[in-house]
Amino acid sequence: MRLVQGVFIHAILIWGCTGANFGHMSKVILVTGASSGIGLSIAGVLASKGHRVFGTSRRDASLFGHLPFEIVQMDVTDESQVKEGIELIRTKAGTIDVVVNNAGLGMIGPVESISDAEVREIFDTNVFGVLNMCRYAVPALRDAGGGYIINITSIAGQMGLPFRGIYSSSKFAVEGFTESLSQEVRQFGIKVCLIEPGDFRTNINESRRVAGVVHPSYSDQSDLVLHQVCEEVSRARTPEVIGHLVNGIIHDPHPALRYRAANLLQRFSLTLMRVLPDRWFENIIMRYYRLGTKG
């Protein structure tokens, strides 16, 4: 009897050290755009939680100092580099459990003034870069028996904002195909999610693209919006919260499709957008950015 009790207690102790943490096992995670900003914070937080993290950057890995995760040189707009990068990670780690598509570019300027070349640069990274990653991540995750794809978009992917039409439309595109992808790959055990950040204090003010030539009719307004956006970013909180959000998602067997990581005003604006007539909400946005109306 004592032997049985001893075996039982020993089993409980083993379960307490292993089985109780089963849902929090270490995962192999790929984070794009991990050399700075939100991606750097996500990769750092996940590495601190014990996951094996590979972060991508267009710059050579040798240019980085000590980081708590491994850097893989990859330009997400180059399909061959995406394929090679995923194969490299699978060779090193044996599998991939999670892909976080974070790499992206900001853009400010009136729709009328932004050139085709400027639009293509934004869409190449923000849309086709995410598509490239998803195309090669799905087979890898399917082979592994399932996993997670988390696409980082923006609050601007839910509403068009003045002088950010190209940026917003690129995020709208990702929102749309992410919804479709989620429905297509659940049969393989792959959970697809969106995280929609608001303003966070990162280096985006330095990396954001600005229209090279702006029609004089918009120049003062465009400059004012750029200044306001930069000020809001500089006052915002740091983005570690998104890393903790990602860590929570990848331990949830039934994650939501959308997660909003934004301040109270930004979340409230999404609620207003859904309950107010379109023109009422449009007028609120225009007043917020101090834009004039005619008629």
C-alpha positions in Angstrom: 0.0 0.0 0.0 2.8 2.4 0.9 4.5 1.5 -2.4 1.4 2.4 -4.3 1.0 5.7 -2.4 4.7 6.5 -3.1 4.3 5.8 -6.8 1.1 7.9 -6.9 2.8 10.9 -5.1 5.8 10.6 -7.3 3.6 10.7 -10.4 1.8 13.8 -9.1 5.1 15.5 -8.5 6.3 14.7 -12.0 3.0 16.0 -13.4 3.3 19.1 -11.4 6.7 19.9 -12.9 5.9 18.9 -16.4 2.3 18.2 -17.2 1.0 21.3 -15.4 3.2 23.4 -17.7 2.4 21.4 -20.9 0.4 24.3 -22.4 3.5 26.5 -21.9 6.1 24.4 -23.7 8.8 26.2 -25.5 8.1 26.9 -29.2 10.2 27.7 -32.3 9.1 31.2 -33.4 9.9 33.3 -36.5 9.4 37.1 -36.1 9.9 39.3 -39.2 11.2 42.8 -38.9 12.9 42.0 -35.6 15.8 44.4 -35.8 13.9 47.3 -34.3 10.6 48.6 -33.0 7.7 46.3 -32.3 9.4 43.3 -33.9 12.4 43.7 -31.6 10.2 43.9 -28.6 8.1 40.9 -29.6 11.2 38.8 -30.2 12.9 39.9 -27.0 9.8 39.1 -24.9 9.3 35.7 -26.5 13.0 34.8 -26.0 12.7 35.8 -22.3 9.8 33.3 -22.0 12.1 30.5 -23.0 11.1 30.2 -26.7 13.6 29.7 -29.4 13.2 32.8 -31.5 14.5 33.6 -35.0 14.2 37.3 -36.0 14.6 38.5 -39.5 16.3 41.6 -40.8 17.3 42.8 -44.2 20.7 43.7 -42.7 23.5 41.1 -42.3 23.4 39.3 -39.0 27.0 40.2 -38.3 26.0 43.9 -38.0 24.1 43.2 -34.8 25.5 43.0 -31.3 24.3 40.5 -28.7 20.6 39.8 -28.9 18.6 37.1 -26.9 17.5 35.6 -30.2 19.0 34.5 -33.5 19.0 36.8 -36.5 18.3 35.5 -40.0 19.0 37.8 -42.9 15.8 38.0 -45.0 14.1 40.5 -47.2 10.4 39.5 -47.0 9.8 41.1 -50.4 12.2 38.6 -52.0 10.4 35.2 -52.3 13.6 33.2 -52.7 15.0 34.7 -49.4 11.8 33.9 -47.6 11.9 30.3 -48.8 15.6 29.9 -47.9 15.1 31.5 -44.5 12.3 29.2 -43.5 14.2 26.2 -44.7 17.3 27.3 -42.7 15.2 27.6 -39.5 13.6 24.2 -40.0 17.1 22.7 -40.5 18.4 24.4 -37.4 15.4 23.9 -35.1 13.7 20.9 -36.7 10.4 22.7 -37.0 8.5 26.0 -36.9 5.6 26.5 -34.5 4.8 30.1 -34.9 5.3 32.8 -37.6 4.8 36.5 -36.6 4.5 38.8 -39.6 5.6 42.1 -38.3 7.8 43.7 -41.0 6.3 46.8 -42.4 6.7 50.4 -43.5 4.8 53.5 -42.6 3.8 56.2 -45.2 2.3 59.7 -45.0 1.2 61.8 -47.9 -2.0 62.7 -49.8 -3.3 60.0 -52.1 -3.2 62.3 -55.0 0.5 63.0 -54.6 2.0 59.6 -53.9 3.8 58.1 -56.9 3.4 54.6 -58.2 7.0 53.8 -57.0 6.2 55.0 -53.5 3.0 53.0 -53.4 4.7 49.8 -54.6 7.4 50.1 -52.0 4.8 50.1 -49.2 2.7 47.3 -50.8 5.8 45.2 -51.5 6.7 45.1 -47.8 3.3 45.4 -46.1 1.2 43.2 -48.4 3.4 41.0 -50.6 6.0 40.5 -47.9 3.3 39.1 -45.6 1.9 37.0 -48.5 5.3 35.6 -49.2 5.7 34.6 -45.6 2.3 33.0 -45.4 2.8 31.0 -48.6 5.9 29.3 -47.2 4.8 29.2 -43.5 1.6 27.3 -44.2 3.4 24.2 -45.7 5.9 24.3 -42.8 3.2 24.5 -40.2 1.1 21.9 -41.9 4.0 19.5 -42.0 4.4 20.1 -38.2 0.8 19.2 -37.6 -0.3 22.8 -36.9 0.8 26.1 -35.4 0.1 29.8 -35.4 0.4 32.6 -37.9 0.0 36.1 -36.4 -0.1 39.1 -38.8 0.6 42.5 -37.3 -1.5 45.1 -39.0 -2.7 48.4 -37.4 -5.7 50.3 -36.1 -5.3 52.0 -39.5 -6.2 48.7 -41.1 -9.8 49.2 -39.8 -10.3 52.8 -40.8 -9.0 55.2 -43.5 -7.0 58.0 -42.0 -6.2 61.3 -43.8 -2.8 61.4 -45.4 -2.3 57.7 -44.6 -4.4 56.3 -47.3 -1.7 54.1 -48.9 -0.6 52.8 -45.5 -4.2 52.2 -44.4 -5.0 50.4 -47.7 -2.0 48.1 -47.3 -3.2 47.1 -43.9 -6.8 46.7 -45.1 -5.4 44.2 -47.7 -3.7 42.2 -45.0 -6.8 42.2 -42.8 -8.8 40.8 -45.8 -6.6 38.0 -46.8 -5.9 37.0 -43.2 -9.6 36.5 -42.6 -9.7 34.2 -45.7 -6.5 32.4 -44.8 -7.8 31.6 -41.3 -10.8 29.8 -42.8 -8.7 27.9 -45.3 -6.0 26.5 -42.9 -7.9 25.7 -39.7 -8.4 22.2 -41.2 -4.6 21.7 -40.8 -4.5 22.9 -37.1 -3.1 26.3 -38.1 -4.5 29.2 -36.1 -4.4 32.6 -37.9 -4.7 35.8 -35.9 -4.5 39.5 -36.4 -3.0 42.0 -33.9 -3.9 45.6 -34.6 -1.6 48.0 -32.7 -2.2 51.6 -32.1 0.6 54.1 -31.4 3.7 52.7 -29.7 7.0 54.4 -29.1 9.4 52.9 -31.6 11.7 54.2 -34.3 8.9 54.4 -36.9 9.2 58.2 -37.0 12.7 57.7 -38.5 11.8 54.9 -40.9 8.4 56.2 -42.1 8.2 57.1 -45.7 6.9 60.6 -46.7 5.6 61.5 -50.1 8.5 63.1 -52.1 6.3 65.6 -53.9 3.2 67.0 -52.4 0.8 69.3 -54.3 0.7 72.8 -52.7 -3.0 72.5 -52.0 -2.1 69.9 -49.3 1.4 70.8 -48.2 0.5 72.6 -44.9 -2.1 70.0 -43.9 0.2 67.1 -44.8 3.0 68.6 -42.7 0.7 69.2 -39.8 -0.6 65.6 -39.8 3.0 64.3 -40.0 4.0 66.4 -37.0 0.9 65.3 -35.1 1.5 61.6 -35.8 5.2 61.9 -34.8 4.2 63.6 -31.6 1.7 60.9 -30.7 4.3 58.2 -31.3 6.9 59.9 -29.2 4.5 60.1 -26.3 3.2 56.5 -26.6 4.1 53.6 -24.4 6.8 51.1 -25.4 5.7 48.0 -27.3 6.6 45.1 -24.9 2.9 44.6 -24.3 2.6 43.2 -27.8 5.2 40.6 -27.1 3.3 39.5 -24.0 0.1 39.4 -26.1 1.7 37.2 -28.7 3.0 34.9 -25.9 -0.6 34.6 -24.6 -2.0 33.9 -28.1 0.4 31.0 -28.8 -0.6 29.3 -25.6 -4.3 29.6 -26.4 -5.7 26.5 -28.2 -8.7 28.6 -29.4 -7.4 32.2 -30.0 -9.6 35.0 -31.3 -9.2 36.2 -34.8 -8.5 39.8 -33.8 -6.6 41.4 -30.9 -6.4 45.2 -30.5 -3.4 46.7 -28.8 -4.2 50.3 -28.6 -4.9 53.1 -26.1 -8.4 53.8 -24.8 -9.1 56.7 -27.3 -8.1 54.5 -30.3 -10.2 51.6 -29.2 -13.2 54.0 -28.5 -12.8 55.4 -32.0 -13.3 51.9 -33.5 -16.5 51.6 -31.5 -17.7 55.0 -32.7 -16.9 54.0 -36.3 -19.3 51.0 -36.0 -22.2 52.8 -34.3 -22.2 56.3 -35.9 -23.3 57.2 -39.5 -20.3 57.2 -41.8 -20.2 60.9 -42.4 -20.6 61.7 -38.7 -17.5 59.6 -37.9 -15.6 61.1 -40.9 -16.3 64.6 -39.5 -14.9 63.5 -36.1 -11.7 62.3 -37.7 -11.3 65.4 -39.8 -11.8 67.6 -36.7 -9.3 65.6 -34.8 -6.7 66.3 -37.5 -7.9 69.9 -37.9 -8.9 69.5 -41.5 -11.2 71.9 -43.1 -14.5 71.0 -44.9 -16.3 72.7 -47.7 -20.1 72.3 -48.0 
